[in-house]
Every structure is written in structure tokens, then in C-alpha cells.
């Protein structure tokens, strides 16, 4: 492997890890607080991507500068959280929190399938693509290797900001402490006056916004196609399971491991590149069933 190939694999891996982490952050936040594995998270990611491409394409057609793509990404993510995430939690999910995990998975999988059909109904099956954000930032050169500034600088920077911002929010704000208290003991939190239903709604909306943001940020770098949500939710589950359910900092490191492993496999052993993330997950779970950063949970026998 020469230096150019090494740098390309490194840059691809870091950029991909940043996207996966953003989506996995929303997934692990929802599970950490609400104890529900939301399969529909993948559809929220895909809808965020579709909404961004549609909004950016419309605004660019009006003659606006490519830089307007960035605020439109944030708008798309917020719309996903409010328009889809909030009603989904309020009208459906809060009715199954106390049900079995199997039922929760079946319900969220059903929502995932419905949203997949909604995507086909609204956007059809043709691929979408809009590279305005890439054009706005241009390219950078590192040791003779040219790479987009959007993927090399902006995506990792956003991932780091979200990680640090989430840590600060949960540990140093009143709302974050209410969320942490509800996570630790819902009944005790309710007994001292915390509205757990409101905390759950807020948490789910934030998680949905992160899923939509992941899709929005991915939209300039890939073709938007039916099925992209399924690929991302499976990979996000691999990150969350490898890190340990509910481990935010662990998800960042695990996403980086999986992103780099997948990227180097693409350049060195492309025939197994699809398997690498799951091989990493299996190897970790064989040694530590609770995940790299998880802790064994007590259970009744």
C-alpha cells in the first residue's frame, strides 16, 4: 500500500465513521433513555437525505449560492424530528414502552416498512443527487492527495461537536439532568415530579433529528436510493451493539473502528468489505457480550 492509497482509505474511513456516528448517536440516545431499539431510525435517516436533496435542488434552481445547502440540511433534520419523530412517539411508541422487546421491535419494524413505502410514493425509485455542499467548500490537498473539504474537515468536525455537545448537554444542563435521572430510574424520577412522558418525547425528537441530520449530511456524498435506510440502520445497530447499548462515547470510538476497517477493506480486500463491520462486532461480542464499553446488567433468576 503506497501513501496515496493509505491516505484515501484513511480519509474515507474517517468521513464514513462521522456519518455513522451521527446516526448511531441518535439511536443510542433513544435506547439509553427509553430502552427501545427503534428500527424506524433508518427510515428517518433516508427521509432526511431525500428532504435535503429536494430542498437544496429547489433553492438552487432559484439561483441561490451553493452555501445555502448547509442551513437547508439543518432545516431538513429538524423537520424530520418534528413532523415524523414527534407524532411517532406520541401516538404510537409511548403505548408500547412497557411491552415486551419483541413487540417493540415488530412495531418499529412495521413503521420502518411503512416509511420505506412512503419514500417510494413521494420520491419514486429513481436516484437523487445534489453536490452543492461539496462545491461550496471545494477540495484540499494533503501530501498530493486531493480530497473534498466537506468530507475531510466538515463531517468529522460536526461529529466531534455533536459528541462534546451531547456530553455537555446531559451533564451540565437542567434538561440533560432530567433525562439522565429518567434514564437511571423512571419510577423514582416520576415520584419527584419529573414528567417522564415529556422527557421521552423530547429525547425521541432529538434522536430523530440526529437521524435526519445524518441523512442530510450524507446526501451530497452519495446517490439517494430506496433501501439506503436499511443499510444504515443495520450498520448503526452494529456500532451501538459493539460499543455497548447506551454508550455515547463508546459509539464514537466504535464508529471510527468500523469506518476505518470498512474503508481499508475496500482498498485492500474489496470482496470482504461488506462483512468487515460485522466481523468486528462479532469478535468484540464474543469477548465482551455487553460491548466494549458496556457493563454486565443484573438480572433476576
TORDRENKE-993116 format. One line per 2 residues: their letters; for each residue x, y, z of N, C-alpha, C. Coordinates in nm, 2 decimals. Layout:
BEGIN
A> X Y Z X Y Z X Y Z  ...;
This chain:
BEGIN
XX> 0.08 -0.12 0.00 0.00 0.00 0.00 0.09 0.13 0.00  0.07 0.21 -0.10 0.15 0.33 -0.11 0.08 0.44 -0.03;
XX> 0.15 0.56 -0.01 0.10 0.66 0.07 -0.04 0.72 0.03  -0.05 0.73 -0.11 -0.18 0.79 -0.16 -0.30 0.70 -0.12;
XX> -0.28 0.56 -0.14 -0.39 0.47 -0.11 -0.42 0.47 0.04  -0.31 0.48 0.12 -0.33 0.48 0.26 -0.41 0.61 0.31;
XX> -0.38 0.72 0.25 -0.44 0.85 0.29 -0.59 0.84 0.24  -0.61 0.79 0.12 -0.75 0.79 0.07 -0.84 0.69 0.16;
XX> -0.78 0.58 0.20 -0.85 0.49 0.28 -0.88 0.55 0.42  -0.78 0.62 0.47 -0.79 0.69 0.60 -0.90 0.80 0.59;
XX> -0.90 0.88 0.49 -1.00 0.99 0.48 -1.14 0.93 0.46  -1.15 0.83 0.37 -1.28 0.77 0.35 -1.33 0.71 0.48;
XX> -1.25 0.65 0.56 -1.29 0.58 0.68 -1.34 0.68 0.78  -1.26 0.79 0.80 -1.30 0.90 0.90 -1.43 0.96 0.86;
XX> -1.45 1.00 0.73 -1.57 1.06 0.68 -1.69 0.97 0.70  -1.67 0.84 0.67 -1.78 0.75 0.68 -1.81 0.72 0.83;
XX> -1.71 0.71 0.91 -1.73 0.70 1.06 -1.81 0.81 1.11  -1.78 0.93 1.07 -1.85 1.05 1.12 -2.00 1.04 1.09;
XX> -2.04 1.00 0.97 -2.18 0.99 0.94 -2.25 0.88 1.02  -2.18 0.76 1.03 -2.24 0.65 1.10 -2.26 0.69 1.25;
XX> -2.16 0.76 1.30 -2.17 0.80 1.45 -2.29 0.89 1.47  -2.31 0.99 1.38 -2.42 1.08 1.40 -2.55 1.01 1.41;
XX> -2.57 0.91 1.32 -2.69 0.83 1.32 -2.70 0.74 1.44  -2.59 0.68 1.47 -2.58 0.59 1.59 -2.60 0.67 1.72;
XX> -2.56 0.79 1.72 -2.58 0.88 1.84 -2.72 0.89 1.87  -2.80 0.92 1.77 -2.95 0.93 1.79 -3.01 0.80 1.84;
XX> -2.96 0.69 1.78 -3.01 0.55 1.81 -2.98 0.52 1.96  -2.85 0.54 2.00 -2.81 0.50 2.13 -2.87 0.60 2.24;
XX> -2.90 0.72 2.20 -2.96 0.81 2.29 -3.11 0.76 2.32  -3.18 0.73 2.22 -3.31 0.68 2.23 -3.32 0.55 2.32;
XX> -3.22 0.46 2.29 -3.22 0.34 2.37 -3.18 0.36 2.51  -3.08 0.45 2.53 -3.03 0.47 2.66 -3.14 0.53 2.75;
XX> -3.23 0.61 2.70 -3.33 0.68 2.78 -3.46 0.59 2.78  -3.50 0.55 2.67 -3.64 0.49 2.65 -3.63 0.33 2.65;
XX> -3.51 0.28 2.64 -3.50 0.13 2.64 -3.58 0.07 2.52  -3.57 0.13 2.41 -3.64 0.07 2.29 -3.55 0.08 2.17;
XX> -3.53 -0.03 2.10 -3.45 -0.03 1.98 -3.54 0.01 1.86  -3.51 0.13 1.81 -3.60 0.19 1.71 -3.55 0.15 1.57;
XX> -3.61 0.05 1.51 -3.57 0.01 1.37 -3.61 0.12 1.27  -3.71 0.19 1.30 -3.75 0.30 1.21 -3.65 0.41 1.20;
XX> -3.55 0.41 1.28 -3.44 0.51 1.28 -3.38 0.52 1.14  -3.37 0.41 1.07 -3.31 0.40 0.94 -3.39 0.48 0.84;
XX> -3.52 0.47 0.85 -3.61 0.55 0.76 -3.60 0.69 0.78  -3.58 0.74 0.91 -3.57 0.88 0.94 -3.44 0.93 0.87;
XX> -3.34 0.85 0.87 -3.21 0.88 0.81 -3.24 0.90 0.66  -3.30 0.81 0.59 -3.33 0.82 0.45 -3.42 0.94 0.41;
XX> -3.52 0.96 0.49 -3.61 1.08 0.47 -3.53 1.21 0.48  -3.44 1.21 0.58 -3.36 1.33 0.59 -3.28 1.36 0.47;
XX> -3.22 1.25 0.41 -3.15 1.27 0.28 -3.24 1.31 0.17  -3.35 1.25 0.15 -3.44 1.28 0.04 -3.49 1.43 0.06;
XX> -3.53 1.47 0.18 -3.58 1.60 0.21 -3.47 1.71 0.17  -3.35 1.68 0.21 -3.24 1.77 0.18 -3.21 1.79 0.03;
XX> -3.21 1.68 -0.04 -3.19 1.69 -0.18 -3.30 1.76 -0.25  -3.42 1.74 -0.20 -3.54 1.81 -0.26 -3.53 1.96 -0.24;
XX> -3.50 2.00 -0.11 -3.50 2.14 -0.07 -3.38 2.21 -0.14  -3.27 2.14 -0.14 -3.15 2.21 -0.20 -3.17 2.22 -0.35;
XX> -3.22 2.12 -0.41 -3.25 2.13 -0.56 -3.34 2.24 -0.59  -3.45 2.26 -0.51 -3.54 2.37 -0.53 -3.48 2.51 -0.51;
XX> -3.40 2.52 -0.41 -3.34 2.65 -0.38 -3.23 2.68 -0.48  -3.15 2.58 -0.52 -3.05 2.61 -0.62 -3.11 2.65 -0.76;
XX> -3.23 2.59 -0.79 -3.30 2.63 -0.91 -3.34 2.77 -0.91  -3.36 2.83 -0.79 -3.40 2.97 -0.78 -3.28 3.06 -0.80;
XX> -3.16 3.01 -0.81 -3.04 3.09 -0.83 -2.96 3.12 -0.70  -2.99 3.06 -0.59 -2.91 3.08 -0.47 -2.78 3.02 -0.48;
XX> -2.68 3.07 -0.39 -2.55 3.02 -0.39 -2.55 2.88 -0.33  -2.45 2.79 -0.36 -2.44 2.66 -0.31 -2.43 2.66 -0.15;
XX> -2.38 2.76 -0.09 -2.36 2.77 0.05 -2.49 2.76 0.12  -2.61 2.79 0.06 -2.74 2.78 0.12 -2.77 2.63 0.15;
XX> -2.70 2.54 0.09 -2.72 2.40 0.12 -2.71 2.36 0.26  -2.62 2.43 0.33 -2.59 2.40 0.47 -2.70 2.43 0.57;
XX> -2.76 2.55 0.57 -2.88 2.57 0.65 -2.99 2.48 0.62  -3.01 2.45 0.49 -3.12 2.36 0.45 -3.10 2.22 0.50;
XX> -2.98 2.17 0.52 -2.96 2.04 0.59 -3.01 2.04 0.73  -2.99 2.15 0.80 -3.04 2.16 0.94 -3.19 2.17 0.94;
XX> -3.25 2.25 0.85 -3.39 2.26 0.84 -3.45 2.12 0.81  -3.39 2.05 0.72 -3.45 1.91 0.69 -3.44 1.82 0.81;
XX> -3.33 1.82 0.88 -3.32 1.74 1.00 -3.42 1.77 1.11  -3.45 1.90 1.13 -3.54 1.95 1.23 -3.69 1.91 1.18;
XX> -3.71 1.92 1.05 -3.85 1.88 1.00 -3.87 1.73 1.02  -3.77 1.65 1.00 -3.78 1.51 1.03 -3.82 1.48 1.17;
XX> -3.75 1.55 1.26 -3.77 1.53 1.41 -3.91 1.57 1.45  -3.96 1.69 1.40 -4.08 1.74 1.44 -4.20 1.68 1.37;
XX> -4.19 1.67 1.24 -4.31 1.62 1.16 -4.32 1.47 1.17  -4.22 1.39 1.18 -4.23 1.25 1.18 -4.20 1.19 1.32;
XX> -4.09 1.24 1.38 -4.05 1.18 1.51 -4.15 1.21 1.62  -4.19 1.33 1.64 -4.28 1.37 1.75 -4.42 1.29 1.74;
XX> -4.49 1.29 1.63 -4.61 1.21 1.62 -4.59 1.06 1.64  -4.48 1.01 1.59 -4.45 0.87 1.60 -4.43 0.83 1.75;
XX> -4.36 0.91 1.83 -4.35 0.88 1.97 -4.48 0.90 2.05  -4.55 1.01 2.02 -4.67 1.05 2.10 -4.79 0.95 2.07;
XX> -4.81 0.92 1.95 -4.93 0.84 1.91 -4.91 0.69 1.91  -4.78 0.65 1.90 -4.75 0.50 1.89 -4.66 0.45 1.99;
XX> -4.54 0.50 2.00 -4.44 0.43 2.08 -4.47 0.43 2.23  -4.52 0.54 2.28 -4.55 0.55 2.42 -4.65 0.45 2.47;
XX> -4.72 0.39 2.38 -4.81 0.28 2.41 -4.75 0.14 2.43  -4.62 0.13 2.39 -4.56 0.00 2.39 -4.43 0.00 2.48;
XX> -4.40 0.10 2.56 -4.28 0.11 2.64 -4.28 0.00 2.74  -4.40 -0.04 2.79 -4.40 -0.14 2.90 -4.42 -0.28 2.84;
XX> -4.43 -0.29 2.71 -4.45 -0.42 2.64 -4.32 -0.50 2.62  -4.32 -0.62 2.57 -4.20 -0.70 2.55 -4.11 -0.64 2.44;
XX> -3.98 -0.67 2.45 -3.89 -0.62 2.35 -3.92 -0.67 2.21  -3.98 -0.79 2.20 -4.01 -0.85 2.07 -4.12 -0.76 2.01;
XX> -4.22 -0.73 2.08 -4.33 -0.64 2.03 -4.28 -0.51 1.99  -4.19 -0.45 2.07 -4.13 -0.32 2.03 -4.06 -0.33 1.90;
XX> -3.98 -0.43 1.88 -3.91 -0.45 1.75 -4.00 -0.46 1.64  -4.11 -0.54 1.66 -4.21 -0.56 1.55 -4.28 -0.44 1.51;
XX> -4.31 -0.36 1.61 -4.38 -0.23 1.59 -4.29 -0.13 1.51  -4.17 -0.11 1.56 -4.08 -0.02 1.49 -4.04 -0.07 1.35;
XX> -4.03 -0.20 1.34 -4.00 -0.26 1.20 -4.12 -0.23 1.11  -4.24 -0.24 1.16 -4.36 -0.21 1.08 -4.36 -0.06 1.04;
XX> -4.32 0.02 1.13 -4.31 0.17 1.10 -4.20 0.19 0.99  -4.09 0.12 1.00 -3.98 0.12 0.90 -4.04 0.09 0.77;
XX> -4.11 -0.02 0.76 -4.16 -0.07 0.63 -4.26 0.03 0.57  -4.34 0.09 0.65 -4.44 0.19 0.61 -4.37 0.31 0.55;
XX> -4.27 0.36 0.63 -4.19 0.48 0.58 -4.11 0.45 0.46  -4.07 0.33 0.44 -4.00 0.29 0.31 -4.09 0.31 0.20;
XX> -4.22 0.26 0.21 -4.32 0.28 0.10 -4.35 0.42 0.08  -4.36 0.50 0.19 -4.39 0.64 0.18 -4.28 0.71 0.09;
XX> -4.15 0.67 0.11 -4.04 0.73 0.03 -4.06 0.70 -0.11  -4.10 0.58 -0.14 -4.12 0.54 -0.29 -4.24 0.62 -0.34;
XX> -4.34 0.64 -0.26 -4.46 0.71 -0.30 -4.43 0.85 -0.34  -4.35 0.92 -0.25 -4.32 1.06 -0.27 -4.21 1.09 -0.37;
XX> -4.10 1.01 -0.36 -3.98 1.04 -0.44 -3.96 0.94 -0.55  -4.04 0.83 -0.56 -4.02 0.73 -0.66 -3.90 0.64 -0.64;
XX> -3.85 0.58 -0.74 -3.74 0.48 -0.72 -3.61 0.53 -0.80  -3.62 0.64 -0.86 -3.50 0.70 -0.93 -3.40 0.76 -0.83;
XX> -3.28 0.75 -0.86 -3.18 0.81 -0.77 -3.18 0.96 -0.77  -3.14 1.02 -0.66 -3.13 1.16 -0.65 -2.99 1.19 -0.60;
XX> -2.94 1.31 -0.64 -2.81 1.35 -0.60 -2.79 1.50 -0.62  -2.73 1.57 -0.52 -2.70 1.71 -0.53 -2.57 1.74 -0.46;
XX> -2.48 1.79 -0.53 -2.34 1.81 -0.47 -2.31 1.95 -0.44  -2.41 2.03 -0.41 -2.39 2.18 -0.39 -2.30 2.20 -0.27;
XX> -2.32 2.12 -0.16 -2.23 2.14 -0.04 -2.09 2.11 -0.07  -2.06 2.01 -0.16 -1.92 1.98 -0.19 -1.86 2.09 -0.27;
XX> -1.94 2.15 -0.36 -1.89 2.26 -0.45 -1.87 2.38 -0.36  -1.94 2.41 -0.26 -1.93 2.53 -0.18 -1.80 2.53 -0.10;
XX> -1.75 2.41 -0.06 -1.63 2.40 0.02 -1.50 2.37 -0.06  -1.52 2.31 -0.18 -1.41 2.28 -0.27 -1.33 2.16 -0.22;
XX> -1.20 2.16 -0.27 -1.11 2.05 -0.23 -0.99 2.09 -0.16  -0.93 2.00 -0.09 -0.80 2.03 -0.02 -0.70 1.92 -0.07;
XX> -0.57 1.95 -0.06 -0.47 1.86 -0.10 -0.38 1.83 0.02  -0.36 1.70 0.05 -0.28 1.65 0.16 -0.18 1.56 0.10;
XX> -0.05 1.60 0.11 0.06 1.51 0.05 0.03 1.47 -0.09  -0.02 1.56 -0.17 -0.05 1.53 -0.31 -0.18 1.46 -0.33;
XX> -0.26 1.42 -0.23 -0.39 1.36 -0.24 -0.50 1.46 -0.23  -0.58 1.47 -0.33 -0.69 1.57 -0.34 -0.81 1.51 -0.28;
XX> -0.88 1.58 -0.19 -1.00 1.52 -0.13 -1.09 1.64 -0.10  -1.22 1.61 -0.09 -1.32 1.72 -0.07 -1.31 1.77 0.08;
XX> -1.31 1.90 0.09 -1.30 1.96 0.23 -1.43 1.93 0.31  -1.54 1.91 0.24 -1.66 1.87 0.31 -1.65 1.74 0.39;
XX> -1.59 1.64 0.32 -1.58 1.51 0.39 -1.46 1.50 0.48  -1.35 1.57 0.45 -1.23 1.56 0.53 -1.23 1.65 0.65;
XX> -1.30 1.76 0.64 -1.30 1.86 0.75 -1.43 1.87 0.82  -1.54 1.90 0.74 -1.67 1.94 0.80 -1.73 1.82 0.87;
XX> -1.74 1.70 0.80 -1.81 1.59 0.86 -1.75 1.55 0.99  -1.61 1.53 1.00 -1.56 1.49 1.13 -1.57 1.60 1.24;
XX> -1.57 1.73 1.19 -1.59 1.84 1.29 -1.73 1.84 1.35  -1.83 1.81 1.26 -1.97 1.81 1.31 -1.98 1.69 1.41;
XX> -1.92 1.58 1.38 -1.93 1.46 1.47 -1.87 1.49 1.60  -1.75 1.56 1.60 -1.69 1.59 1.73 -1.77 1.69 1.81;
XX> -1.83 1.79 1.74 -1.91 1.89 1.81 -2.03 1.83 1.87  -2.10 1.74 1.80 -2.21 1.67 1.85 -2.18 1.58 1.97;
XX> -2.07 1.51 1.96 -2.02 1.43 2.08 -2.00 1.52 2.20  -1.92 1.62 2.19 -1.89 1.71 2.30 -2.02 1.78 2.35;
XX> -2.10 1.83 2.25 -2.23 1.90 2.28 -2.32 1.81 2.36  -2.33 1.68 2.32 -2.42 1.59 2.39 -2.37 1.56 2.53;
XX> -2.24 1.54 2.54 -2.18 1.52 2.68 -2.21 1.64 2.77  -2.19 1.76 2.72 -2.22 1.88 2.80 -2.37 1.89 2.83;
XX> -2.45 1.87 2.73 -2.60 1.88 2.75 -2.65 1.78 2.86  -2.60 1.66 2.85 -2.65 1.56 2.95 -2.60 1.58 3.09;
XX> -2.48 1.64 3.10 -2.41 1.65 3.23 -2.42 1.79 3.30  -2.45 1.89 3.22 -2.44 2.03 3.27 -2.56 2.11 3.25;
XX> -2.67 2.06 3.20 -2.79 2.14 3.18 -2.90 2.07 3.26  -3.00 2.15 3.29 -3.12 2.10 3.37 -3.19 2.00 3.29;
XX> -3.22 2.02 3.17 -3.29 1.93 3.09 -3.21 1.80 3.07  -3.08 1.81 3.05 -3.00 1.69 3.04 -3.00 1.61 3.17;
XX> -3.00 1.68 3.29 -3.00 1.60 3.41 -3.14 1.54 3.43  -3.25 1.60 3.39 -3.38 1.54 3.39 -3.38 1.41 3.31;
XX> -3.32 1.42 3.19 -3.31 1.30 3.10 -3.23 1.19 3.17  -3.11 1.23 3.23 -3.03 1.13 3.30 -3.10 1.06 3.42;
XX> -3.17 1.14 3.49 -3.25 1.09 3.61 -3.36 0.99 3.56  -3.42 1.03 3.45 -3.53 0.94 3.40 -3.46 0.81 3.35;
XX> -3.34 0.82 3.29 -3.27 0.70 3.24 -3.24 0.61 3.36  -3.19 0.66 3.46 -3.14 0.58 3.58 -3.26 0.51 3.65;
XX> -3.37 0.58 3.67 -3.48 0.52 3.74 -3.61 0.60 3.71  -3.69 0.55 3.62 -3.81 0.62 3.57 -3.91 0.64 3.69;
XX> -3.93 0.54 3.76 -4.03 0.55 3.87 -3.99 0.65 3.98  -3.86 0.65 4.01 -3.81 0.75 4.11 -3.82 0.89 4.06;
XX> -3.79 0.90 3.93 -3.79 1.03 3.86 -3.94 1.09 3.87  -4.03 1.00 3.83 -4.17 1.04 3.83 -4.22 1.08 3.98;
XX> -4.16 1.01 4.07 -4.21 1.03 4.21 -4.17 1.17 4.26  -4.06 1.23 4.20 -4.02 1.36 4.25 -4.07 1.47 4.15;
XX> -4.16 1.43 4.06 -4.23 1.53 3.98 -4.18 1.54 3.84  -4.09 1.46 3.80 -4.04 1.47 3.66 -4.14 1.41 3.56;
XX> -4.18 1.48 3.46 -4.27 1.43 3.36 -4.20 1.34 3.26  -4.20 1.21 3.29 -4.13 1.11 3.21 -4.18 1.11 3.06;
XX> -4.31 1.13 3.04 -4.36 1.13 2.91 -4.30 1.24 2.82  -4.29 1.36 2.89 -4.23 1.48 2.82 -4.08 1.45 2.79;
XX> -4.01 1.39 2.89 -3.87 1.36 2.87 -3.86 1.26 2.75  -3.94 1.16 2.74 -3.93 1.06 2.63 -3.96 1.13 2.50;
XX> -4.06 1.22 2.50 -4.09 1.28 2.37 -3.98 1.37 2.32  -3.92 1.45 2.41 -3.81 1.53 2.38 -3.69 1.45 2.33;
XX> -3.66 1.34 2.40 -3.55 1.26 2.37 -3.57 1.19 2.23  -3.69 1.15 2.20 -3.71 1.08 2.07 -3.70 1.18 1.96;
XX> -3.75 1.30 1.98 -3.74 1.41 1.88 -3.59 1.44 1.85  -3.51 1.45 1.95 -3.37 1.48 1.94 -3.30 1.36 1.86;
XX> -3.34 1.24 1.90 -3.28 1.12 1.82 -3.32 1.12 1.68  -3.45 1.16 1.65 -3.50 1.16 1.51 -3.43 1.27 1.43;
XX> -3.40 1.39 1.50 -3.33 1.50 1.43 -3.19 1.45 1.40  -3.12 1.38 1.49 -2.99 1.33 1.46 -2.99 1.23 1.34;
XX> -3.09 1.14 1.33 -3.11 1.05 1.22 -3.12 1.13 1.09  -3.21 1.23 1.09 -3.23 1.31 0.98 -3.11 1.39 0.94;
XX> -3.04 1.44 1.04 -2.91 1.51 1.01 -2.81 1.42 0.95  -2.80 1.30 0.99 -2.71 1.20 0.93 -2.74 1.19 0.78;
XX> -2.87 1.17 0.75 -2.91 1.16 0.61 -2.88 1.29 0.53  -2.91 1.40 0.59 -2.89 1.53 0.53 -2.74 1.55 0.49;
XX> -2.65 1.51 0.59 -2.51 1.53 0.57 -2.46 1.43 0.46  -2.52 1.31 0.46 -2.48 1.21 0.36 -2.52 1.24 0.22;
XX> -2.63 1.32 0.20 -2.69 1.34 0.07 -2.59 1.40 -0.04  -2.49 1.49 0.00 -2.40 1.53 -0.11 -2.30 1.43 -0.15;
XX> -2.28 1.32 -0.07 -2.17 1.23 -0.10 -2.21 1.10 -0.16  -2.34 1.08 -0.18 -2.39 0.95 -0.23 -2.52 0.97 -0.31;
XX> -2.55 0.88 -0.39 -2.68 0.88 -0.45 -2.79 0.84 -0.35  -2.90 0.90 -0.35 -3.01 0.87 -0.26 -3.10 0.78 -0.33;
XX> -3.11 0.66 -0.28 -3.19 0.55 -0.34 -3.27 0.47 -0.24  -3.38 0.41 -0.28 -3.46 0.32 -0.19 -3.37 0.22 -0.13;
XX> -3.38 0.19 0.00 -3.30 0.09 0.07 -3.19 0.14 0.14  -3.15 0.27 0.13 -3.04 0.33 0.20 -3.06 0.33 0.35;
XX> -3.19 0.34 0.39 -3.22 0.34 0.53 -3.19 0.21 0.60  -3.22 0.10 0.52 -3.19 -0.03 0.58 -3.04 -0.06 0.60;
XX> -2.96 -0.01 0.50 -2.82 -0.03 0.52 -2.77 0.04 0.64  -2.81 0.17 0.66 -2.76 0.25 0.77 -2.81 0.20 0.90;
XX> -2.93 0.15 0.91 -2.98 0.11 1.05 -2.91 -0.02 1.09  -2.88 -0.11 0.99 -2.80 -0.23 1.03 -2.66 -0.19 1.08;
XX> -2.60 -0.10 1.01 -2.46 -0.06 1.05 -2.47 0.02 1.18  -2.57 0.10 1.20 -2.58 0.17 1.33 -2.60 0.07 1.44;
XX> -2.68 -0.03 1.42 -2.70 -0.13 1.52 -2.57 -0.20 1.56  -2.49 -0.22 1.45 -2.36 -0.28 1.48 -2.27 -0.19 1.56;
XX> -2.27 -0.06 1.54 -2.19 0.03 1.62 -2.24 0.03 1.76  -2.37 0.04 1.78 -2.43 0.05 1.91 -2.41 -0.08 1.99;
XX> -2.42 -0.19 1.93 -2.40 -0.32 2.00 -2.26 -0.34 2.03  -2.17 -0.30 1.94 -2.02 -0.32 1.97 -1.98 -0.23 2.08;
XX> -2.03 -0.11 2.08 -1.99 -0.01 2.19 -2.05 -0.05 2.32  -2.17 -0.10 2.32 -2.25 -0.13 2.44 -2.37 -0.04 2.44;
XX> -2.49 -0.09 2.46 -2.61 -0.02 2.44 -2.61 0.10 2.54  -2.64 0.22 2.48 -2.65 0.34 2.56 -2.52 0.41 2.59;
XX> -2.41 0.37 2.53 -2.27 0.42 2.55 -2.24 0.53 2.44  -2.26 0.65 2.47 -2.24 0.76 2.37 -2.09 0.77 2.33;
XX> -2.00 0.78 2.43 -1.86 0.80 2.39 -1.81 0.67 2.32  -1.85 0.56 2.37 -1.81 0.43 2.31 -1.86 0.42 2.17;
XX> -1.98 0.48 2.13 -2.02 0.47 2.00 -1.93 0.55 1.90  -1.87 0.66 1.95 -1.78 0.74 1.87 -1.66 0.65 1.83;
XX> -1.60 0.59 1.93 -1.48 0.51 1.90 -1.51 0.39 1.82  -1.62 0.33 1.85 -1.66 0.21 1.77 -1.69 0.25 1.62;
XX> -1.76 0.36 1.60 -1.79 0.41 1.47 -1.66 0.43 1.39  -1.56 0.48 1.46 -1.43 0.51 1.40 -1.36 0.37 1.36;
XX> -1.37 0.28 1.45 -1.31 0.14 1.42 -1.38 0.08 1.30  -1.51 0.08 1.30 -1.58 0.02 1.19 -1.57 0.10 1.06;
XX> -1.56 0.23 1.07 -1.55 0.31 0.95 -1.41 0.28 0.88  -1.30 0.28 0.97 -1.17 0.26 0.91 -1.15 0.12 0.86;
XX> -1.21 0.02 0.94 -1.20 -0.12 0.90 -1.27 -0.14 0.76  -1.38 -0.08 0.75 -1.45 -0.10 0.62 -1.38 -0.03 0.51;
XX> -1.33 0.09 0.53 -1.26 0.17 0.43 -1.13 0.10 0.38  -1.05 0.05 0.47 -0.92 -0.02 0.43 -0.95 -0.15 0.36;
XX> -1.06 -0.21 0.40 -1.10 -0.34 0.34 -1.14 -0.31 0.19  -1.21 -0.20 0.17 -1.25 -0.16 0.03 -1.13 -0.15 -0.06;
XX> -1.02 -0.09 -0.01 -0.90 -0.07 -0.09 -0.81 -0.20 -0.10  -0.81 -0.28 0.01 -0.72 -0.39 0.01 -0.79 -0.53 -0.02;
XX> -0.91 -0.55 0.04 -0.98 -0.68 0.02 -1.13 -0.64 -0.01  -1.16 -0.59 -0.13 -1.29 -0.54 -0.15 -1.40 -0.65 -0.14;
XX> -1.36 -0.78 -0.16 -1.46 -0.89 -0.16 -1.51 -0.91 -0.02  -1.45 -0.86 0.08 -1.50 -0.88 0.22 -1.53 -0.75 0.29;
XX> -1.53 -0.64 0.21 -1.55 -0.51 0.27 -1.69 -0.50 0.34  -1.79 -0.56 0.28 -1.93 -0.55 0.34 -1.93 -0.63 0.48;
XX> -1.85 -0.73 0.49 -1.85 -0.81 0.61 -1.77 -0.75 0.73  -1.67 -0.67 0.70 -1.58 -0.62 0.80 -1.65 -0.56 0.92;
XX> -1.75 -0.47 0.91 -1.81 -0.41 1.03 -1.87 -0.52 1.12  -1.93 -0.62 1.05 -2.00 -0.72 1.13 -1.90 -0.82 1.19;
XX> -1.79 -0.84 1.12 -1.68 -0.92 1.18 -1.63 -0.86 1.31  -1.61 -0.73 1.30 -1.56 -0.65 1.42 -1.66 -0.67 1.53;
XX> -1.79 -0.65 1.50 -1.89 -0.67 1.60 -1.89 -0.81 1.66  -1.89 -0.91 1.58 -1.89 -1.05 1.63 -1.77 -1.07 1.72;
XX> -1.65 -1.03 1.68 -1.53 -1.06 1.76 -1.53 -0.99 1.89  -1.59 -0.86 1.89 -1.60 -0.79 2.02 -1.70 -0.86 2.11;
XX> -1.81 -0.90 2.06 -1.92 -0.95 2.14 -1.89 -1.09 2.19  -1.80 -1.17 2.12 -1.75 -1.29 2.17 -1.67 -1.28 2.29;
XX> -1.59 -1.17 2.30 -1.50 -1.15 2.41 -1.58 -1.07 2.52  -1.66 -0.97 2.48 -1.74 -0.89 2.57 -1.88 -0.88 2.53;
XX> -1.96 -0.97 2.57 -2.10 -0.97 2.53 -2.18 -0.85 2.55  -2.14 -0.77 2.65 -2.21 -0.64 2.69 -2.15 -0.53 2.60;
XX> -2.06 -0.55 2.51 -2.00 -0.44 2.43 -1.87 -0.39 2.49  -1.79 -0.32 2.41 -1.66 -0.27 2.46 -1.67 -0.18 2.58;
XX> -1.77 -0.10 2.59 -1.78 0.00 2.70 -1.90 -0.03 2.79  -1.98 -0.14 2.76 -2.09 -0.17 2.84 -2.05 -0.24 2.97;
XX> -2.15 -0.25 3.06 -2.12 -0.32 3.19 -2.23 -0.43 3.20  -2.19 -0.55 3.26 -2.29 -0.65 3.28 -2.41 -0.60 3.36;
XX> -2.53 -0.64 3.32 -2.65 -0.59 3.39 -2.70 -0.71 3.48  -2.74 -0.67 3.59 -2.80 -0.77 3.69 -2.94 -0.81 3.64;
XX> -2.97 -0.94 3.66 -3.10 -0.99 3.61 -3.15 -1.09 3.72  -3.28 -1.10 3.72 -3.34 -1.19 3.82 -3.34 -1.33 3.76;
X> -3.32 -1.43 3.86 -3.31 -1.57 3.82 -3.40 -1.65 3.92;
